[in-house]
Amino acid sequence: MNPLQIHLHGHDFALLQQEENQEYHPSRLNLTLDNPPRRDVVLLPTGGFVVIAFKADNPGSWLMHCHIARHASEGLALQILERQSDANKLFPPNSPNMI
């Protein structure tokens, strides 16, 4: 299986750890906390994991998904809702401009 390209909308994130052919377990974490690389797309290695961090300060609903369209359509996608009350002020529920 090839690595997956994971993309987060609305943010850039810090790449704290990226491991190939290694199952995630908290005891194996070796996070890069001093000047970690910044990205908005990261390769999720085959049989491995990534650890990212981002500041959840951008009101709205943001998509995180695999860049391989088939994978996204098969469910490798999620939405992150940030600062819901502020997002509701920007985009009021049931407003005539909302679809």
Backbone bond lengths (Angstrom), bond angles and torsions (degrees), N, CA, C in turn:
res aa  C-N    CA-C-N  psi(-1)  N-CA   C-N-CA  omega(-1)  CA-C   N-CA-C  phi
1 M - - - 1.443 - - 1.526 109.18 -
2 N 1.314 116.22 137.82 1.458 121.42 179.79 1.523 111.38 -81.70
3 P 1.337 116.78 157.62 1.472 119.21 175.77 1.529 110.16 -60.06
4 L 1.311 115.91 151.34 1.458 122.57 177.39 1.518 109.51 -99.23
5 Q 1.324 116.56 143.78 1.464 121.62 176.46 1.519 108.22 -99.22
6 I 1.321 117.26 110.00 1.459 122.41 -178.09 1.533 108.64 -102.00
7 H 1.333 115.31 128.84 1.467 122.37 -176.22 1.527 109.62 -122.06
8 L 1.327 116.66 138.71 1.462 123.20 176.39 1.516 108.83 -116.88
9 H 1.326 116.31 121.43 1.469 121.31 177.79 1.529 110.14 -79.00
10 G 1.318 115.80 151.86 1.455 121.99 171.48 1.510 116.17 78.77
11 H 1.312 118.03 2.54 1.468 121.54 -175.55 1.518 110.18 -152.11
12 D 1.308 113.90 162.77 1.451 118.70 154.78 1.524 104.43 -111.73
13 F 1.300 117.98 162.79 1.452 120.49 -176.89 1.515 109.77 -137.40
14 A 1.310 115.21 160.14 1.458 122.41 174.68 1.523 107.98 -90.12
15 L 1.311 115.76 130.45 1.465 122.15 176.81 1.530 107.52 -90.32
16 L 1.324 116.05 104.19 1.461 121.21 -174.31 1.513 113.80 -88.07
17 Q 1.348 116.81 -30.65 1.464 120.03 177.53 1.522 108.80 -162.80
18 Q 1.324 115.54 144.63 1.461 123.03 179.95 1.525 107.05 -144.56
19 E 1.338 116.57 117.60 1.462 121.04 -175.60 1.520 110.61 -130.07
20 E 1.325 116.06 140.05 1.465 122.62 177.31 1.531 109.17 -105.52
21 N 1.341 116.11 144.93 1.464 122.72 176.81 1.523 112.35 50.18
22 Q 1.317 115.46 42.50 1.460 120.36 178.22 1.514 108.12 -143.15
23 E 1.322 116.74 121.75 1.454 121.11 177.91 1.518 109.61 -69.17
24 Y 1.333 115.60 140.27 1.466 119.91 178.74 1.516 110.81 -67.47
25 H 1.306 115.97 132.10 1.452 122.84 169.73 1.526 106.94 -151.83
26 P 1.329 118.43 133.92 1.470 120.03 -176.63 1.526 114.35 -54.08
27 S 1.327 117.60 -30.93 1.472 119.94 -178.64 1.528 111.97 -68.82
28 R 1.338 117.97 -16.72 1.465 121.67 -178.29 1.533 112.69 -97.01
29 L 1.314 116.77 4.60 1.466 118.47 -177.88 1.514 111.05 -70.04
30 N 1.309 114.48 136.15 1.459 123.03 175.22 1.531 106.07 -139.66
31 L 1.322 116.27 72.85 1.461 122.60 -170.42 1.522 112.21 -72.94
32 T 1.326 115.27 138.80 1.458 121.98 172.20 1.522 107.46 -88.18
33 L 1.324 116.66 102.03 1.455 121.20 -177.51 1.524 112.55 -101.71
34 D 1.317 117.32 -15.37 1.460 121.91 179.86 1.530 108.91 -96.64
35 N 1.320 116.20 104.48 1.464 123.29 177.83 1.537 112.92 55.56
36 P 1.339 117.25 56.82 1.471 119.47 178.73 1.526 111.20 -69.45
37 P 1.325 117.98 154.82 1.473 120.41 177.70 1.527 110.83 -61.90
38 R 1.347 116.05 146.30 1.469 122.46 177.81 1.520 108.16 -104.34
39 R 1.323 117.05 137.19 1.462 122.23 -177.63 1.524 109.85 -147.42
40 D 1.349 116.36 168.79 1.459 121.69 163.67 1.531 109.61 -126.09
41 V 1.332 116.46 -4.47 1.461 124.05 172.39 1.521 106.94 -135.52
42 V 1.334 116.27 140.11 1.458 120.23 178.04 1.529 108.45 -138.57
43 L 1.319 116.78 144.51 1.464 121.43 173.75 1.524 108.76 -82.59
44 L 1.321 115.52 123.64 1.454 121.28 172.22 1.525 106.07 -89.96
45 P 1.333 117.10 106.79 1.466 120.25 -172.81 1.520 112.95 -64.72
46 T 1.316 115.31 155.79 1.455 122.75 178.15 1.521 110.35 -57.13
47 G 1.326 116.08 125.59 1.456 121.28 176.94 1.507 113.91 65.55
48 G 1.325 118.10 17.11 1.451 120.57 -174.74 1.512 113.37 -125.44
49 F 1.325 114.77 -154.18 1.457 120.41 -178.06 1.521 110.31 -153.47
50 V 1.328 114.91 164.11 1.458 122.21 171.07 1.524 107.98 -130.60
51 V 1.314 115.28 152.30 1.462 122.57 173.49 1.517 106.16 -123.83
52 I 1.347 115.62 123.19 1.462 120.77 178.83 1.516 109.31 -121.87
53 A 1.332 115.48 162.60 1.464 121.68 174.41 1.519 107.50 -140.47
54 F 1.321 116.14 139.14 1.461 120.44 175.60 1.516 108.99 -148.10
55 K 1.320 115.19 154.15 1.455 121.79 178.63 1.526 108.13 -83.59
56 A 1.317 116.28 117.72 1.465 121.67 -177.86 1.528 109.23 -85.54
57 D 1.336 114.93 74.63 1.469 119.77 -175.22 1.531 112.99 -126.36
58 N 1.315 117.85 14.33 1.456 122.45 -175.76 1.531 108.18 -112.06
59 P 1.350 118.53 101.53 1.463 120.50 -174.32 1.523 112.29 -57.64
60 G 1.306 115.93 134.41 1.455 120.54 176.31 1.515 111.95 138.93
61 S 1.310 114.32 -175.37 1.452 123.27 178.37 1.522 107.82 -108.26
62 W 1.321 116.95 117.66 1.461 122.17 -172.78 1.522 110.26 -115.70
63 L 1.316 114.43 137.51 1.453 121.75 -177.70 1.526 110.62 -90.90
64 M 1.334 115.99 134.69 1.461 123.08 167.77 1.519 105.39 -119.01
65 H 1.331 117.24 127.22 1.458 119.58 -172.93 1.517 111.15 -154.18
66 C 1.322 114.67 163.22 1.452 121.43 172.18 1.528 108.07 -77.89
67 H 1.311 117.53 137.74 1.464 121.96 178.73 1.525 112.79 -74.04
68 I 1.304 118.15 -10.69 1.458 121.03 174.52 1.528 106.29 -83.45
69 A 1.336 116.23 109.84 1.467 121.84 -169.73 1.521 112.74 -53.40
70 R 1.316 117.27 -41.19 1.465 119.79 -179.60 1.524 110.64 -61.27
71 H 1.308 117.03 -40.22 1.467 120.39 -179.96 1.527 110.42 -65.24
72 A 1.323 116.60 -43.67 1.468 119.71 178.63 1.517 110.71 -61.41
73 S 1.337 116.91 -42.43 1.467 119.86 -179.14 1.525 111.73 -69.19
74 E 1.320 117.19 -22.09 1.459 121.44 177.70 1.532 111.96 -87.96
75 G 1.331 116.59 1.62 1.457 119.27 173.46 1.508 116.14 114.96
76 L 1.318 119.06 0.73 1.460 120.13 179.17 1.526 108.82 -83.36
77 A 1.328 114.06 66.51 1.460 122.32 -179.89 1.527 107.91 -158.15
78 L 1.314 115.95 153.08 1.462 121.01 176.00 1.515 108.63 -152.77
79 Q 1.329 115.97 161.49 1.459 121.19 175.30 1.513 109.05 -114.19
80 I 1.323 114.74 143.08 1.458 121.86 176.99 1.526 106.59 -115.88
81 L 1.330 117.04 120.13 1.463 121.90 178.55 1.520 108.15 -96.53
82 E 1.331 115.45 118.94 1.460 121.07 -178.25 1.511 110.53 -113.90
83 R 1.309 114.85 138.77 1.467 122.14 174.19 1.529 110.38 45.27
84 Q 1.319 115.59 62.92 1.456 121.76 -173.32 1.520 112.60 -56.10
85 S 1.316 118.74 -42.96 1.469 119.33 -177.77 1.529 110.70 -64.53
86 D 1.320 118.43 -37.80 1.466 120.78 176.52 1.522 111.16 -70.17
87 A 1.321 117.01 -37.39 1.461 120.32 177.14 1.524 110.52 -64.16
88 N 1.344 117.09 -38.89 1.463 120.35 178.64 1.526 111.99 -64.09
89 K 1.326 117.70 -30.18 1.471 120.61 176.26 1.534 110.30 -70.17
90 L 1.329 116.08 -38.20 1.466 120.17 179.12 1.520 111.75 -73.03
91 F 1.320 115.77 -39.06 1.467 122.60 -176.87 1.520 108.17 -131.61
92 P 1.351 117.17 79.50 1.475 119.52 -175.41 1.531 112.33 -58.51
93 P 1.344 116.36 134.26 1.469 118.84 176.46 1.539 110.51 -58.73
94 N 1.312 116.21 143.02 1.460 122.89 177.84 1.520 114.27 63.59
95 S 1.334 118.39 18.60 1.464 119.37 176.62 1.528 108.18 -74.92
96 P 1.343 116.75 153.27 1.466 119.57 -177.38 1.531 113.45 -63.60
97 N 1.328 117.85 -19.93 1.468 121.01 -178.49 1.525 112.58 -87.14
98 M 1.327 116.83 -6.81 1.463 120.22 179.94 1.521 109.26 -91.01
99 I 1.314 115.46 143.40 1.468 120.53 179.14 1.503 109.06 -89.01
